[in-house]
Amino acid sequence: MSNENLTPDESLAQNGESFHWAKRFLGKKMGSEAAKLYAFCRLLDDMADGDIENGPERLVKIRAALLEGNTNADPALKSFAPLMEDQEFPLPVLIALIDGLLDDQREEVIISTESELLRYAYRVAGTVGLLMCHVLDCHDPDAKAHAIDLGIAMQLTNIARDVLEDAEMGRRYLPTTWTGDISPEQIVACSKEPNSPTAQIITESVKRLLEMAERFYISGAKGFASLHWRAHMSIAIAAKVYRQIGVQLANKGHVWYEGRQITTRTTKLVCSVKAMSGLLKRISRRKHKHNSNLHTSLRGLPYVS
């Protein structure tokens, strides 16, 4: 069934297992609004990938409609409009998200540099962190900077998990500066020979990617104390569960060629307990100044100083 025919909660349960697990800690109102935001972002992603009829064309139309202020231009946008208007989602952030998704539809996606990788991760995931700040009633500029970092960290984990799957679709998000001119087709071919020199280059690049993700997870976590305690708990759990994908991949020797890592229910419970222990640190309410060096590559993008 198309995600367009699912309720927000059904879409979250089907497509965002880690976030659906964490949503239960948000409370009814925030949980419902977070699910609506996730479902809309998922729908835009499906449109970009062509999983919905005339999806790319609709996505371009939605982008134009947002700029024109015409929320009736597409059924998905019309359905999302009440939440968008109530939460006052920033238009530049929504446009940046759509631009990132549209850029993913090139015939062959090849990332050249770390800077390009981080700007891509900002557009498709850091933007979602910024939008989620509105749902969670968090408007502190430093907290938003940390939210960008958490979104980027999760996207980097996502890329590490899906190296082979992405290569099969003609995409290589590992930067050329790390891999050299290894093509997506070569990645698919060398996945059958994991000890080959080419495969080892990809393995080392996945390791490097997860090390980069870790720096952004650490920064992202520094913003949790700016959230309401329920939101802190929920986002911390979602982050810990999602980060676990990369932890498992690293513990297995970065075996990108074996397919996706999954987290069991037991693992999610363990991650949740660990995440909740961080609530004790809220007592001090010590504010963490964001490390602006993490955003050097992002200058010029919305809410990046």
Secondary structure, 3 states (H helix, E strand, C coil): CCHHHCCHHHHHHHHCHHHHHHHCCCCHHHHHHHHHHHHHHHHHHHHHHCCCCCHHHHHHHHHHHHHHCCCCCCHHHHHHHHHHHHHCCCHHHHHHHHHHHHHCCCCCEECCCHHHHHHHHHHHHHHHHHHHHHHCCCCCHHHHHHHHHHHHHHHHHHHHHCHHHHHHCCEECCCHHHHCCCCHHHHHHHCCCCCCHHHHHHHHHHHHHHHHHHHHHHHHHCCHHHCCHHHHHHHHHHHHHHHHHHHHHHHCCCCHHHCCCCCCHHHHHHHHHHHHHHHHHHHCCCCCCCCHHHHHHHCCCCCCC
